[in-house]
C-alpha cells in the first residue's frame, strides 16, 4: 500500500482495498497480502498498468485565511489543496494541519516517511507562531505557558514565548513542538485570552522568507537534506 500511495495512485487506505480485491500484481502475480514488500526491479501493475515509483516532492505553502486543511471537503468549503494543485503532477498531502483562520507555513509532500517524522511527537518538530490577542498579556501568564497548562487532553507547555520586538503587548512569539489540534488557541483560551490572529512563521526550521501569502515554492535540496537529518 505504501508503494501505491507514494506513486500517487491513491491513499494507503484506498490501496489496501485495491490489493484485497486482487487488481494489483507484482511480477505478473496477483498480490493480496497488505504488507507485501516491493523490491528494486519488481514490476508493479494496477489494473494492467505499470506503476512507477514516484519522485518525492516537497512543497511549502504560505497559507492564507479561509482555507481548511483537508484533501477534499464534502461541504464544498475551500481547501488548501486548491492552492497547490499546479505544484506538481504527483499526489501530495499536507503535513499536519492549520485550522481555517490560521495563516502561515504548511508543508505538502508525497514522502510518507518524512511526513510521519515531522508529525510524530518523538521527533518534536518545532513550530513558531506570531500570535495577536484581544488584550495585553501579563508576564505572569507567560510563566504559566512555560510551566504548562492543564488542558482536557493533558498538560502542555510552550518551549519559548516572548513579546514581539517592535510589537504591542498583545503580540507574542510562541515556539512549541506539540502537534495537538488547535493547541496554541486552546492554551491562550485557557488563560482567558482570545486569539485574534495566528500565523505560523517557522516549521521544522523552514521559514516564510520570500514567500508571499497564498503562494508556494518547492524546497531546496539543502532544506530537504536538513529535514531528513532532523532527529
C-alpha positions as CSV (number, residue, x, y, z in Angstrom):
1,X,0.0,0.0,0.0
2,X,2.9,2.3,0.7
3,X,4.3,1.8,-2.8
4,X,0.9,2.6,-4.4
5,X,0.4,5.7,-2.2
6,X,3.9,7.0,-2.9
7,X,3.3,6.5,-6.6
8,X,0.3,8.8,-6.4
9,X,-2.3,6.1,-7.3
10,X,-4.3,6.6,-4.1
11,X,-4.1,6.8,-0.3
12,X,-2.7,3.9,1.7
13,X,-6.2,3.1,3.0
14,X,-7.6,3.0,-0.6
15,X,-4.6,0.9,-1.7
16,X,-5.5,-1.7,0.9
17,X,-8.9,-2.1,-0.8
18,X,-7.3,-2.4,-4.2
19,X,-4.9,-5.1,-3.0
20,X,-7.6,-7.1,-1.3
21,X,-9.7,-7.0,-4.5
22,X,-6.9,-8.6,-6.5
23,X,-6.3,-5.9,-9.0
24,X,-2.6,-5.4,-8.1
25,X,0.1,-7.6,-9.4
26,X,3.9,-7.9,-8.8
27,X,5.9,-9.5,-11.5
28,X,2.8,-10.9,-13.0
29,X,1.4,-12.5,-9.8
30,X,-1.7,-11.2,-8.0
31,X,-0.8,-9.9,-4.6
32,X,-3.4,-9.8,-1.8
33,X,-1.0,-9.5,1.2
34,X,-1.2,-6.0,2.5
35,X,2.3,-5.9,3.9
36,X,4.0,-7.3,0.8
37,X,7.5,-5.8,0.4
38,X,8.4,-4.4,-3.0
39,X,12.0,-4.9,-4.0
40,X,14.1,-2.9,-6.6
41,X,13.4,-4.3,-10.0
42,X,9.9,-5.5,-9.2
43,X,7.2,-4.7,-11.8
44,X,4.1,-3.5,-10.1
45,X,0.9,-3.2,-12.1
46,X,-2.6,-1.9,-11.1
47,X,-5.4,-2.9,-13.4
48,X,-2.9,-4.0,-16.0
49,X,-1.0,-0.6,-16.0
50,X,2.6,-0.5,-14.8
51,X,3.1,1.8,-11.8
52,X,6.4,3.5,-11.4
53,X,7.8,4.7,-8.0
54,X,7.1,8.4,-7.8
55,X,9.6,11.3,-7.5
56,X,9.4,12.7,-3.9
57,X,8.0,16.2,-3.8
58,X,8.2,18.8,-1.0
59,X,6.1,21.9,-1.4
60,X,5.9,24.8,1.1
61,X,2.8,27.0,1.2
62,X,2.2,30.3,2.9
63,X,-1.4,29.6,3.7
64,X,-4.0,32.4,3.7
65,X,-7.1,32.6,5.9
66,X,-10.3,30.9,4.8
67,X,-8.9,27.5,3.7
68,X,-9.3,24.2,5.6
69,X,-6.5,21.6,5.7
70,X,-8.0,18.5,4.1
71,X,-7.8,16.7,0.8
72,X,-11.4,17.5,-0.1
73,X,-14.5,18.8,1.7
74,X,-18.0,17.3,1.3
75,X,-19.4,20.7,2.3
76,X,-17.7,22.4,-0.6
77,X,-15.5,24.7,1.5
78,X,-12.2,25.9,0.1
79,X,-9.3,23.6,0.9
80,X,-5.6,24.1,0.9
81,X,-5.3,21.5,-2.0
82,X,-6.7,24.1,-4.4
83,X,-3.7,26.3,-3.7
84,X,-1.1,23.7,-4.6
85,X,-2.9,21.8,-7.4
86,X,-0.4,23.1,-10.0
87,X,2.7,22.5,-7.9
88,X,3.4,19.0,-9.3
89,X,1.7,16.1,-11.1
90,X,2.3,13.8,-8.1
91,X,-0.3,13.4,-5.4
92,X,0.9,15.4,-2.4
93,X,-0.6,15.6,1.1
94,X,-0.4,18.3,3.9
95,X,1.9,17.5,6.8
96,X,-0.1,18.2,9.9
97,X,-2.7,20.9,9.7
98,X,-3.6,24.6,10.2
99,X,-7.1,25.5,11.1
100,X,-9.3,27.6,8.8
101,X,-8.4,31.0,10.3
102,X,-4.7,30.3,10.9
103,X,-2.2,31.5,8.3
104,X,1.4,30.6,7.6
105,X,3.6,27.7,6.7
106,X,2.2,24.4,5.7
107,X,4.3,21.7,4.1
108,X,3.0,19.2,1.5
109,X,4.8,16.0,0.4
110,X,4.3,12.5,-1.0
111,X,7.1,11.3,1.2
112,X,5.2,9.3,3.8
113,X,8.3,8.7,6.0
114,X,9.1,12.4,6.1
115,X,5.5,13.3,6.9
116,X,5.4,10.8,9.8
117,X,8.7,12.0,11.1
118,X,7.6,15.7,11.2
119,X,4.2,15.0,12.9
120,X,5.3,12.3,15.4
121,X,5.8,13.7,18.9
122,X,9.0,11.7,19.2
123,X,10.8,13.9,16.7
124,X,9.5,17.2,18.2
125,X,9.4,19.3,15.1
126,X,9.4,22.9,16.3
127,X,6.8,25.3,15.1
128,X,7.0,29.1,15.7
129,X,3.9,31.3,15.7
130,X,3.2,35.0,15.7
131,X,0.2,35.4,18.0
132,X,-2.0,38.5,18.3
133,X,-4.5,38.6,21.2
134,X,-7.6,40.7,22.1
135,X,-5.9,42.2,25.1
136,X,-2.4,42.7,26.6
137,X,-0.7,39.7,28.0
138,X,0.6,39.9,31.6
139,X,4.1,38.5,32.3
140,X,2.6,36.0,34.9
141,X,0.7,34.3,32.1
142,X,3.9,33.9,30.1
143,X,5.4,32.0,33.0
144,X,2.3,29.8,33.1
145,X,2.7,29.0,29.4
146,X,6.3,28.0,30.0
147,X,5.4,25.9,33.1
148,X,2.5,24.1,31.5
149,X,-1.3,24.5,31.2
150,X,-3.7,21.7,32.1
151,X,-6.0,21.0,29.1
152,X,-8.6,18.3,28.5
153,X,-6.1,16.2,26.6
154,X,-3.2,16.6,29.1
155,X,-0.7,19.2,30.4
156,X,1.0,21.2,27.6
157,X,3.7,23.8,27.7
158,X,5.4,26.0,25.2
159,X,9.1,25.9,24.6
160,X,9.6,29.6,24.3
161,X,7.3,32.7,24.5
162,X,8.2,36.4,24.3
163,X,6.8,39.7,23.3
164,X,7.3,40.5,19.6
165,X,10.0,43.0,19.0
166,X,8.6,46.4,18.0
167,X,5.1,45.0,18.6
168,X,2.5,45.6,21.2
169,X,1.9,43.8,24.5
170,X,-0.9,41.9,22.7
171,X,1.6,40.3,20.3
172,X,3.7,37.3,21.2
173,X,6.2,34.9,19.5
174,X,5.5,31.4,20.6
175,X,7.7,28.3,20.0
176,X,6.1,24.9,20.5
177,X,6.7,21.3,19.4
178,X,3.3,19.9,20.4
179,X,1.2,19.0,17.4
180,X,-2.1,18.7,19.2
181,X,-5.2,20.1,17.4
182,X,-5.6,23.9,17.8
183,X,-3.1,23.8,20.6
184,X,-1.9,27.4,20.5
185,X,-5.5,28.8,20.5
186,X,-6.5,26.4,23.3
187,X,-3.6,27.4,25.6
188,X,-4.5,31.1,25.4
189,X,-8.2,30.4,25.7
190,X,-7.4,28.5,29.0
191,X,-5.8,31.7,30.3
192,X,-8.8,33.9,29.3
193,X,-7.4,35.3,26.0
194,X,-9.0,35.3,22.5
195,X,-6.6,34.8,19.6
196,X,-7.3,37.5,17.0
197,X,-4.5,36.4,14.6
198,X,-2.4,33.3,14.4
199,X,0.4,33.0,11.9
200,X,2.9,30.1,11.7
201,X,6.2,31.7,10.7
202,X,8.5,28.7,11.1
203,X,8.1,24.9,10.7
204,X,10.8,22.4,11.3
205,X,13.5,25.1,10.5
206,X,11.7,26.3,7.4
207,X,10.8,30.0,7.2
208,X,8.4,32.3,5.2
209,X,11.3,34.3,3.8
210,X,10.5,35.5,0.2
211,X,7.2,33.5,0.2
212,X,4.1,35.8,-0.1
213,X,0.8,34.8,1.4
214,X,-1.1,32.4,-0.8
215,X,2.0,31.3,-2.8
216,X,4.0,28.1,-2.6
217,X,7.6,27.0,-3.5
218,X,9.5,23.7,-3.7
219,X,12.0,23.1,-1.0
220,X,15.7,23.3,-2.0
221,X,17.9,20.2,-1.9
222,X,19.6,21.7,1.2
223,X,16.3,22.1,3.0
224,X,15.3,18.6,2.2
225,X,18.6,17.2,3.5
226,X,18.2,19.3,6.7
227,X,14.7,17.8,7.3
228,X,16.0,14.3,6.7
229,X,18.8,14.8,9.2
230,X,16.5,16.1,11.9
231,X,16.5,13.8,14.9
